[in-house]
Amino acid sequence: MPASDDAAGDLAVTGSLVVPAGDLRWRFSRSSGPGGQGVNTADSRVELSVVPLELPGLTDPQRARLAERLAPRLVDGVLTVVASEHRQQLRNRQAARELMAAVLRAALAPPPPARRRTKPTRGSQERRIAAKKQRGELKRRRNTWD
């Protein structure tokens, strides 16, 4: 891999978290879909893997949040993303890096503030009751055999 390659190097996830290039594992295979004559010869499908719980620079709460939110996606502690939407391997590598960063960023995001429970307004209650009465009246008229 050339050093000037956009798909090489460290992966910036957030301002405080950067995944070192040495922790990223790449795998290439043949992609399905369009590609003409080159589809059977070019390894354009990209799999990018990382062990997120062993990344340097994570605090314990961040590590716990990653473990909880990524649990369904982890296989033996490894997070893998796949990119095969482009015909060129380089573009798929860039797409895989962006997808990996997005997944890690979403998993690290703090939880949203708790919803503040509010009482329904009088108008919304009246509209709800009026809609229920209208629906009941419609059904009642349907059953009338006049």
C-alpha positions in Angstrom: 0.0 0.0 0.0 1.5 3.4 -1.0 1.8 5.9 1.8 0.0 8.6 -0.3 -3.1 6.3 -0.6 -6.3 7.9 0.9 -7.4 4.5 2.2 -4.2 4.1 4.2 -3.1 5.5 7.5 -4.8 6.2 10.8 -8.6 6.4 10.9 -10.0 9.5 12.6 -13.3 8.7 14.4 -13.8 11.6 16.7 -11.6 14.5 17.9 -10.2 12.3 20.7 -10.3 8.8 19.1 -8.0 7.8 16.2 -7.7 4.2 15.2 -4.0 3.4 14.4 -3.4 2.0 10.9 -1.8 -1.1 12.5 -5.1 -2.0 14.2 -7.0 -2.1 10.9 -7.3 -5.4 9.2 -8.1 -5.4 5.5 -9.4 -8.3 3.4 -10.2 -8.3 -0.3 -12.4 -10.6 -2.4 -14.3 -10.7 -5.6 -17.4 -8.6 -5.6 -20.8 -9.5 -7.0 -22.7 -7.2 -9.2 -21.7 -5.1 -12.2 -18.2 -4.9 -13.5 -18.1 -6.3 -17.0 -15.1 -8.5 -17.9 -13.1 -7.4 -14.8 -15.7 -8.6 -12.3 -14.2 -12.1 -12.2 -10.6 -11.0 -11.9 -10.5 -7.9 -9.6 -10.7 -8.3 -5.9 -12.8 -5.1 -5.4 -14.9 -6.2 -2.4 -13.4 -4.8 0.8 -13.7 -6.1 4.4 -12.3 -3.8 7.1 -12.0 -5.2 10.6 -10.9 -3.8 14.0 -11.1 -4.9 17.6 -12.9 -1.9 19.1 -12.6 -2.8 22.8 -8.8 -2.8 22.5 -8.4 0.6 20.9 -6.0 2.9 22.6 -7.3 6.2 24.1 -10.7 4.9 25.2 -12.0 5.7 28.6 -13.7 3.0 30.6 -17.2 4.5 30.1 -16.5 4.7 26.3 -15.3 1.0 26.3 -18.5 0.0 28.1 -20.7 1.9 25.7 -18.9 0.3 22.7 -19.3 -3.1 24.2 -23.0 -2.6 24.8 -23.9 -0.9 21.5 -21.7 -3.1 19.2 -22.5 -6.4 20.9 -24.8 -7.6 18.1 -22.2 -6.7 15.5 -19.1 -8.2 17.2 -17.9 -11.7 16.3 -15.2 -12.9 18.7 -14.7 -9.2 19.7 -14.0 -8.1 16.1 -16.1 -5.5 14.3 -16.2 -5.9 10.5 -17.7 -3.7 7.8 -18.0 -4.6 4.2 -18.0 -2.3 1.1 -18.6 -3.5 -2.4 -20.8 -0.8 -3.9 -18.1 0.6 -6.2 -16.3 -1.2 -9.0 -12.8 0.0 -7.9 -11.1 -1.4 -4.9 -9.7 2.0 -3.9 -13.2 3.6 -3.7 -14.5 0.5 -1.7 -11.6 1.0 0.7 -12.5 4.6 1.2 -16.2 3.6 1.7 -15.2 1.0 4.2 -13.1 3.5 6.2 -16.0 6.0 6.2 -18.5 3.3 7.3 -16.2 2.0 10.1 -15.7 5.6 11.4 -19.5 6.2 11.2 -20.3 2.9 13.1 -17.7 3.7 15.8 -18.9 7.3 16.1 -22.5 6.3 16.5 -21.6 3.7 19.1 -19.5 6.2 21.1 -22.2 9.0 21.0 -23.6 9.8 24.4 -27.1 8.7 25.0 -29.8 11.2 24.2 -31.3 13.1 27.1 -34.3 11.4 28.8 -37.7 12.3 27.5 -39.5 14.6 29.8 -43.0 13.3 30.3 -45.8 15.8 29.7 -49.5 15.8 30.1 -51.6 15.7 26.9 -53.2 19.0 26.1 -56.9 19.4 26.5 -57.2 20.1 22.7 -55.3 16.9 21.8 -57.6 14.9 24.2 -60.7 16.4 22.7 -59.5 15.7 19.1 -58.7 12.1 20.0 -62.2 11.5 21.5 -63.8 13.2 18.5 -61.9 11.0 16.1 -62.9 7.9 18.1 -66.6 8.9 18.0 -66.4 9.6 14.3 -64.9 6.2 13.6 -67.5 4.5 15.8 -70.3 6.4 14.0 -68.9 5.3 10.7 -68.9 1.6 11.8 -72.4 1.9 13.3 -73.8 3.3 10.0 -72.1 0.5 8.1 -74.1 -2.1 10.1 -77.5 -0.4 9.6 -79.8 -2.3 7.2 -82.4 0.4 6.4 
